[in-house]
Amino acid sequence: MSLPMTSLHPDEAGKQWKCPLARTFGSTKASNYCQGADCAVWRWMPMAANDPRFMSAVQREIAALQAEEPTKSKDGLHKKAVARVAADPAAFTYPNETDRGYCGLGGKPEGTK
């Protein structure tokens, strides 16, 4: 029987999961336990569109786009700004203590797209 994959905070992952890759590819001392965000296969859960960090990043990106395309309206640039931030949120925002992730080898958690 396989259990559904769930998302965890990196600290929780390090306490609960055992990982066959950690002994070979871990960024710290070799261990059987998950390395969480320090592991190459760790994946962060998508950031919610109403997260203040995401909304702030979109506003900053709109301002940058306006500098590049001054004739376009803010509304016309919003979709492009959201797409840029959503494509690479780590380039615009930073993880905090509430963010959760999962092992990329195990697949996405149940219920995520």
PyRosetta script that sets phi, psi and omega in degrees:
from pyrosetta import init, pose_from_sequence

init()
pose = pose_from_sequence("MSLPMTSLHPDEAGKQWKCPLARTFGSTKASNYCQGADCAVWRWMPMAANDPRFMSAVQREIAALQAEEPTKSKDGLHKKAVARVAADPAAFTYPNETDRGYCGLGGKPEGTK")
pose.set_psi(1, 130.9)
pose.set_omega(1, 177.9)
pose.set_phi(2, -104.7)
pose.set_psi(2, 141.9)
pose.set_omega(2, 178.9)
pose.set_phi(3, -89.7)
pose.set_psi(3, 147.7)
pose.set_omega(3, 177.8)
pose.set_phi(4, -67.3)
pose.set_psi(4, 143.6)
pose.set_omega(4, 177.9)
pose.set_phi(5, -69.3)
pose.set_psi(5, 139.5)
pose.set_omega(5, 176.9)
pose.set_phi(6, -124.6)
pose.set_psi(6, 161.6)
pose.set_omega(6, 176.7)
pose.set_phi(7, -93.0)
pose.set_psi(7, 147.4)
pose.set_omega(7, -177.8)
pose.set_phi(8, -139.3)
pose.set_psi(8, 157.7)
pose.set_omega(8, 169.5)
pose.set_phi(9, -73.3)
pose.set_psi(9, 145.3)
pose.set_omega(9, -177.9)
pose.set_phi(10, -52.6)
pose.set_psi(10, -36.0)
pose.set_omega(10, 178.2)
pose.set_phi(11, -65.6)
pose.set_psi(11, -38.7)
pose.set_omega(11, 177.9)
pose.set_phi(12, -65.4)
pose.set_psi(12, -40.6)
pose.set_omega(12, -179.2)
pose.set_phi(13, -61.0)
pose.set_psi(13, -42.0)
pose.set_omega(13, -179.3)
pose.set_phi(14, -63.9)
pose.set_psi(14, -24.0)
pose.set_omega(14, -179.6)
pose.set_phi(15, -91.7)
pose.set_psi(15, -23.0)
pose.set_omega(15, -170.1)
pose.set_phi(16, -110.1)
pose.set_psi(16, -30.4)
pose.set_omega(16, -172.4)
pose.set_phi(17, -101.9)
pose.set_psi(17, 145.3)
pose.set_omega(17, 169.4)
pose.set_phi(18, -106.4)
pose.set_psi(18, 141.1)
pose.set_omega(18, -173.2)
pose.set_phi(19, -129.5)
pose.set_psi(19, 127.5)
pose.set_omega(19, 178.0)
pose.set_phi(20, -71.2)
pose.set_psi(20, -21.4)
pose.set_omega(20, -179.3)
pose.set_phi(21, -83.4)
pose.set_psi(21, -25.2)
pose.set_omega(21, -173.9)
pose.set_phi(22, -58.8)
pose.set_psi(22, -33.7)
pose.set_omega(22, -179.1)
pose.set_phi(23, -68.5)
pose.set_psi(23, -26.0)
pose.set_omega(23, -177.3)
pose.set_phi(24, -101.7)
pose.set_psi(24, -42.0)
pose.set_omega(24, -170.5)
pose.set_phi(25, -114.0)
pose.set_psi(25, 6.2)
pose.set_omega(25, -177.8)
pose.set_phi(26, -64.1)
pose.set_psi(26, 148.2)
pose.set_omega(26, -179.4)
pose.set_phi(27, -85.5)
pose.set_psi(27, -9.7)
pose.set_omega(27, 178.3)
pose.set_phi(28, -118.3)
pose.set_psi(28, -167.1)
pose.set_omega(28, 178.5)
pose.set_phi(29, -52.2)
pose.set_psi(29, 139.1)
pose.set_omega(29, -179.0)
pose.set_phi(30, -54.3)
pose.set_psi(30, 136.6)
pose.set_omega(30, -176.6)
pose.set_phi(31, -154.6)
pose.set_psi(31, 160.6)
pose.set_omega(31, 173.8)
pose.set_phi(32, -84.1)
pose.set_psi(32, -11.6)
pose.set_omega(32, -172.4)
pose.set_phi(33, -93.0)
pose.set_psi(33, 152.8)
pose.set_omega(33, 178.7)
pose.set_phi(34, -55.2)
pose.set_psi(34, 139.6)
pose.set_omega(34, 178.6)
pose.set_phi(35, -92.9)
pose.set_psi(35, 1.4)
pose.set_omega(35, 177.7)
pose.set_phi(36, 58.6)
pose.set_psi(36, -132.5)
pose.set_omega(36, -175.4)
pose.set_phi(37, -65.3)
pose.set_psi(37, -14.5)
pose.set_omega(37, 178.0)
pose.set_phi(38, -80.5)
pose.set_psi(38, -7.7)
pose.set_omega(38, -177.2)
pose.set_phi(39, -90.2)
pose.set_psi(39, 145.3)
pose.set_omega(39, -180.0)
pose.set_phi(40, -65.3)
pose.set_psi(40, -25.3)
pose.set_omega(40, -178.4)
pose.set_phi(41, -97.3)
pose.set_psi(41, 2.0)
pose.set_omega(41, 177.1)
pose.set_phi(42, -67.3)
pose.set_psi(42, 135.9)
pose.set_omega(42, 178.6)
pose.set_phi(43, -125.5)
pose.set_psi(43, 132.2)
pose.set_omega(43, 177.1)
pose.set_phi(44, -81.6)
pose.set_psi(44, 145.6)
pose.set_omega(44, 173.7)
pose.set_phi(45, -66.3)
pose.set_psi(45, 147.8)
pose.set_omega(45, 178.6)
pose.set_phi(46, -59.8)
pose.set_psi(46, 143.9)
pose.set_omega(46, 179.2)
pose.set_phi(47, -79.7)
pose.set_psi(47, 138.2)
pose.set_omega(47, 179.4)
pose.set_phi(48, -68.0)
pose.set_psi(48, 145.7)
pose.set_omega(48, -179.8)
pose.set_phi(49, -64.4)
pose.set_psi(49, -22.9)
pose.set_omega(49, 179.5)
pose.set_phi(50, -95.0)
pose.set_psi(50, 7.5)
pose.set_omega(50, 175.8)
pose.set_phi(51, -68.2)
pose.set_psi(51, 129.5)
pose.set_omega(51, -178.5)
pose.set_phi(52, -55.5)
pose.set_psi(52, -34.0)
pose.set_omega(52, 178.7)
pose.set_phi(53, -65.8)
pose.set_psi(53, -40.7)
pose.set_omega(53, 179.6)
pose.set_phi(54, -66.6)
pose.set_psi(54, -46.6)
pose.set_omega(54, -178.8)
pose.set_phi(55, -62.8)
pose.set_psi(55, -39.1)
pose.set_omega(55, 178.1)
pose.set_phi(56, -65.4)
pose.set_psi(56, -41.7)
pose.set_omega(56, 178.8)
pose.set_phi(57, -63.2)
pose.set_psi(57, -39.0)
pose.set_omega(57, 178.3)
pose.set_phi(58, -64.2)
pose.set_psi(58, -43.7)
pose.set_omega(58, 179.3)
pose.set_phi(59, -62.3)
pose.set_psi(59, -41.7)
pose.set_omega(59, 177.2)
pose.set_phi(60, -63.7)
pose.set_psi(60, -39.0)
pose.set_omega(60, -179.4)
pose.set_phi(61, -69.5)
pose.set_psi(61, -36.9)
pose.set_omega(61, 175.7)
pose.set_phi(62, -60.4)
pose.set_psi(62, -43.9)
pose.set_omega(62, 178.9)
pose.set_phi(63, -61.4)
pose.set_psi(63, -41.1)
pose.set_omega(63, 178.5)
pose.set_phi(64, -66.0)
pose.set_psi(64, -40.8)
pose.set_omega(64, 179.0)
pose.set_phi(65, -66.6)
pose.set_psi(65, -35.8)
pose.set_omega(65, 177.7)
pose.set_phi(66, -63.4)
pose.set_psi(66, -34.2)
pose.set_omega(66, 177.4)
pose.set_phi(67, -67.5)
pose.set_psi(67, -34.3)
pose.set_omega(67, 179.2)
pose.set_phi(68, -78.8)
pose.set_psi(68, -35.9)
pose.set_omega(68, -177.0)
pose.set_phi(69, -130.3)
pose.set_psi(69, 74.9)
pose.set_omega(69, -173.3)
pose.set_phi(70, -64.2)
pose.set_psi(70, -19.2)
pose.set_omega(70, -178.3)
pose.set_phi(71, -82.9)
pose.set_psi(71, -15.5)
pose.set_omega(71, -179.8)
pose.set_phi(72, -82.9)
pose.set_psi(72, 146.8)
pose.set_omega(72, 178.4)
pose.set_phi(73, -78.2)
pose.set_psi(73, 160.3)
pose.set_omega(73, 177.7)
pose.set_phi(74, -57.6)
pose.set_psi(74, -43.0)
pose.set_omega(74, -179.6)
pose.set_phi(75, -62.0)
pose.set_psi(75, -36.9)
pose.set_omega(75, 179.6)
pose.set_phi(76, -69.5)
pose.set_psi(76, -23.1)
pose.set_omega(76, -178.6)
pose.set_phi(77, -94.7)
pose.set_psi(77, -13.1)
pose.set_omega(77, -175.5)
pose.set_phi(78, -58.9)
pose.set_psi(78, -47.8)
pose.set_omega(78, -177.9)
pose.set_phi(79, -61.4)
pose.set_psi(79, -41.7)
pose.set_omega(79, 179.4)
pose.set_phi(80, -65.7)
pose.set_psi(80, -40.4)
pose.set_omega(80, 179.6)
pose.set_phi(81, -65.6)
pose.set_psi(81, -43.9)
pose.set_omega(81, 178.4)
pose.set_phi(82, -61.4)
pose.set_psi(82, -43.2)
pose.set_omega(82, -179.8)
pose.set_phi(83, -62.0)
pose.set_psi(83, -41.3)
pose.set_omega(83, 179.7)
pose.set_phi(84, -64.8)
pose.set_psi(84, -45.4)
pose.set_omega(84, -178.6)
pose.set_phi(85, -68.4)
pose.set_psi(85, -42.8)
pose.set_omega(85, -179.2)
pose.set_phi(86, -65.2)
pose.set_psi(86, -31.3)
pose.set_omega(86, -178.7)
pose.set_phi(87, -68.4)
pose.set_psi(87, -31.9)
pose.set_omega(87, -179.0)
pose.set_phi(88, -148.4)
pose.set_psi(88, 70.9)
pose.set_omega(88, -176.0)
pose.set_phi(89, -61.0)
pose.set_psi(89, -28.8)
pose.set_omega(89, -179.5)
pose.set_phi(90, -64.7)
pose.set_psi(90, -25.0)
pose.set_omega(90, 178.5)
pose.set_phi(91, -76.0)
pose.set_psi(91, -19.8)
pose.set_omega(91, -175.5)
pose.set_phi(92, -113.1)
pose.set_psi(92, -22.8)
pose.set_omega(92, -175.5)
pose.set_phi(93, -132.5)
pose.set_psi(93, -172.6)
pose.set_omega(93, -179.4)
pose.set_phi(94, -142.6)
pose.set_psi(94, 147.3)
pose.set_omega(94, 176.9)
pose.set_phi(95, -69.0)
pose.set_psi(95, 148.3)
pose.set_omega(95, 174.7)
pose.set_phi(96, -126.8)
pose.set_psi(96, -172.4)
pose.set_omega(96, -173.8)
pose.set_phi(97, -67.5)
pose.set_psi(97, -12.1)
pose.set_omega(97, 179.8)
pose.set_phi(98, -97.0)
pose.set_psi(98, -13.1)
pose.set_omega(98, -177.2)
pose.set_phi(99, -69.9)
pose.set_psi(99, 147.6)
pose.set_omega(99, -177.6)
pose.set_phi(100, -128.3)
pose.set_psi(100, 159.4)
pose.set_omega(100, 179.7)
pose.set_phi(101, -148.0)
pose.set_psi(101, -167.7)
pose.set_omega(101, -177.7)
pose.set_phi(102, -157.9)
pose.set_psi(102, 164.6)
pose.set_omega(102, 177.2)
pose.set_phi(103, -75.6)
pose.set_psi(103, 122.7)
pose.set_omega(103, 179.9)
pose.set_phi(104, -65.7)
pose.set_psi(104, -21.9)
pose.set_omega(104, 178.0)
pose.set_phi(105, -72.7)
pose.set_psi(105, -27.1)
pose.set_omega(105, -177.4)
pose.set_phi(106, -85.7)
pose.set_psi(106, -6.9)
pose.set_omega(106, -177.6)
pose.set_phi(107, 88.8)
pose.set_psi(107, 169.9)
pose.set_omega(107, -179.0)
pose.set_phi(108, -69.1)
pose.set_psi(108, 147.5)
pose.set_omega(108, 176.6)
pose.set_phi(109, -60.9)
pose.set_psi(109, 153.2)
pose.set_omega(109, 179.8)
pose.set_phi(110, -57.6)
pose.set_psi(110, 136.4)
pose.set_omega(110, 177.1)
pose.set_phi(111, 88.5)
pose.set_psi(111, -0.6)
pose.set_omega(111, 177.8)
pose.set_phi(112, -102.4)
pose.set_psi(112, 156.2)
pose.set_omega(112, -179.1)
pose.set_phi(113, -96.3)
pose.dump_pdb("model.pdb")
